[in-house]
Amino acid sequence: MNDKLDSLTPATPELLQRFAVVNKVGLLAPFTWVRKGARDLLKCQFSSMFYGVAFALMGWTIAFFYGAAYWLTITAAGAFMLVGPLLAIGLYALSRQVERGEEPHLPPTLTCWRGNMANLSIFALVVGVVSMIWARASMVVFAVLYDTGLPTANDFVNELLAFENIKFVVSYLTVGALFASFIFAISVVAVPLMFDQGKDAISAMLISLSVVARNPMAMFIWAALLVALIGIGFATGFLALVYTAPIAGHATWHAYRELIGAKES
């Protein structure tokens, strides 16, 4: 009898806060997020650029250790772009300070990940495992489609651009697209949710999948903008990451704020 009464009890605010409402956004929303991200960069200045320099240093580190193994470098670069939401927690913290009307301060953002470290670690583990499988799959594509040995870096780039080896190009890009899409889908709002609301890793990833399912075209545009921002950084030898990475991080916070809300849009 008590169980029946409990099932009829109205949901409390505490209970409702355990769940997230996924909002539907317009196709142009991602451009607004990038604009707001650039605005936050201007407001935070040194604090944001500190993280931008950190991103650039990580890019140089990848290039230094994996420069010769270019088939792994490309996979590592893709994983680097997709793990961005986890690396940008400090930028989310800065945007939240600006949102609250506070003066942006760098020191508190350096340890803000401690609030939900266990779930952030689980998320990092999931992304890390998927990235390693992605790297292994990329090596298998090379091994299967190059029976005369690995091509040189120049041959590899030329074949990608000229489609000289159609089977290799299609297989390599398909494998990359599948893994990249999966990591992107589980991470759209996952890290901001774990940081801002203390969500567990599984719920945060499922909510991210719901966001993509409800806003497929907007998320496609959002992914393209993120790739463009980080791609500019990579194309300039990682120097532009000092600016483009913080913009992407701040923009991700605004994406989270608009995509997750208390009511349907």
N, C-alpha and C positions, 0 to 999 in steps of 0.2 A: 504493500500500500504506500509506504513511504517512497519507494522507488518511482511509483506512478506520479506521486505529487511532485517529486524532484524533477521529473521529466516535463512537467507543466510549468515549472518555475521560470519566469522571464529571465532572459540572459542579462547578466550584470555587466557593467562597463568593463570590469576586469576580464570577464570571459570574452567579450567582444574584442578586446585588445589583443587576444591571442591569434586573431585571424586578420588578414589583410584584404582589402577590397581593391581589385585591379581595375583601374580606370581605362577607358578608351580614349586615345588621343588622336589628333589630326595628323595628316601626312607631313605638315610643315613644322610640327612640334619639335623635331630634332634640331632644326635650324635655330629655333628659339633657345634651346638648351645650350647650344654652342655660343650663342650671343651672350647669354647670361654667364657662361663659363669664362668668356673673355672679360666680362665686366668684373667678375670676382678676382681674376688675375690682376687687373689694374688696382683693385682695392687692397689686395693682400701683398702685392709686389714681392718684396724680398722673401717672405715666408713661402709663397707659391713657387718662386724661382728656385728656392732651396730644393724642393722636391723635383723640379725640372732638371736641375743639375744631377740629382741622384739618378734619375731615369737615364740621362745621357751617359753617366759613368757606367751604369749597368749595360748599356748598349755597347760601349767600348770594351767592356769586359767580355761580353759574348763574342765580339769580333776578334779579340785577342786570343781567346782560348779555342775557338772553333773556326777561326779564319780559314785554315787549311781544309777542314772537313765541311765544305760549303753545303753539302746536302743536309748536314745537321744544322748548319747556321741558319738556313731558311726556316727549318722547323722550329728552331729555338727562337728566331725572330717572331714567328707567328705566335708561339706560345707566350712570348714576352708581351705582345700586344694584347693578348686575351687575358693574361694574368693581371693586366693593368688595374682593374678594379680593386684587387687585393693590395697592390702596391700603393694605391692612391688613397688609403684611409685617411692619412693626414690632410689631404686636400679636401676630403669630405668634411673633416672637422673644421677646417678653415671656412668653408662655405656655410657651415652651420653657425659659426660665430658671426659671420656677416649677416646671415638671415635673422639672427636674434638681435641685431643692432649693436653687437659687441665689437670692440677693437680687435682685429685679428692678431693673435699671438702664436708664434711658432712653438715654443717649448711644450705647451700642453698637448699639442698634436703629435708629438714624437712618441708618446706612450699611450695614445688613445685606444690602441688595439688591445690593450690589456683587459678592457671591460668585458670582452667576450672571446678571450684568447682560445678557449677550447674549440668553439665552433668555427672560428676563423681557421684554426689549424686543420680541422676536418675538411673544410672547403679547399684549403691549400693542398691537402693530400689528394683529394679527388682530382683536382686540376692537374697536379703533378703526375699522377698515374696516367691520366688520359694523354697528357703531353708526351710521356715516355712511350706509350703505345703508338702515338702519332709518329714519333721519331723512328720507331722500329718499323712501322708500316712504310714510311718513306724509304728506308734503307732496303726493304724488301722489293719495292717498286724498281729501285735502281738495280738490284741484284738480278731480278727476273728479266728486265728489259735491256740490260747491258751485259751480254755474255762475253764481251771482249774486255771487260774491266770498266772501272768508273771513268766517265768522261772528264775532261779538264773543265775548270770553271768557265772558261770562255765557250767551250762547246755546249755546256749545260745551259748557259744564258741564251746562246744563239738558238738552241733547239726550242726553248720555251717561247722565244719571240717569233721564230720563223716556222714553228710547227713542223720541223723536219722529221721528227719521230713522233707521229701522231699518237701511237699507242702509249708511249711514255708520257707525253704531255697531258693527254686526257686522264690517264691513270693517276699521275702525280697530282694534278689539280683537283680531281674528284676526291681522292683520299684526303687532301688538305682541306677541301671545302666541307667535307663531312665532319671531320674532327673540329674544325674551327667553328662550324655552326653549332655543334653540340656544346662546346665550352661557352660560346657566346650566349646560348639560350639559357644555360643554368646560372649565368653570372650577371645578367642585365641589371638586376636590383638586389642580388643576393648579399653582397658585401655591405652596401648601405643599410639594408634591413638588419643584418647582424650587428652592425656598428651602432645604428640609431635606435633600434627597437629591441635589441637583444634577442633576436630570433635565433632558433637553432638552425644548423647548417642545412638539414634535410628540408625543413619547411621553407627556408629562404630560397633554396634551389627550385623547389616545386612552384613557389610563387613566381619566380623568374620565368619558368616555363609557361605559366599561365599568362604572364605579361606578353610573351612572344606569341602565344596562341591567339590572344585577343587583339593584338596590334601587329599582325605580320608585316604589312607594308611599311608602317612607321618604323618598325624595328629593322627592316632591311635598309631603310634610309639611314637610320641611326648607326648601324654597323658600318655602312659605307663612309659616313662622316668620320667615325672613329679611325677607320683604316686610312682615310685621307690625312687626318691630323698626324697620326703616328708615322704614316708613310713619308710625309714631308720631313719629319725628323730623321728617319732612316736615310732618305735621299740626300740629306745635307751632312752625312757623316755623323749623325746623332746630335749635331749642334743645335738644330732647331727644336729638339725635344725639350730644351730648357723652357720654351714657351708653349709648344703644342701639347706636351704631356700635361702640364697644369690645366690648360684649357679643357682638355678631354676629361680630366679628373673632376674639375668643378662642374662641368656640363653633366657628368654622370650623376652628381648629387641632385641637380635640378631635374634630371630625367626621373630619378627615383621619387622626388617630391610630387611630380605631376602624375606619375604612373600609379603610385600607391596612395590611396586616399580613404577618407571615411565614408564616402558616398559615391554612387555611380555618377559618371559624368555624362 
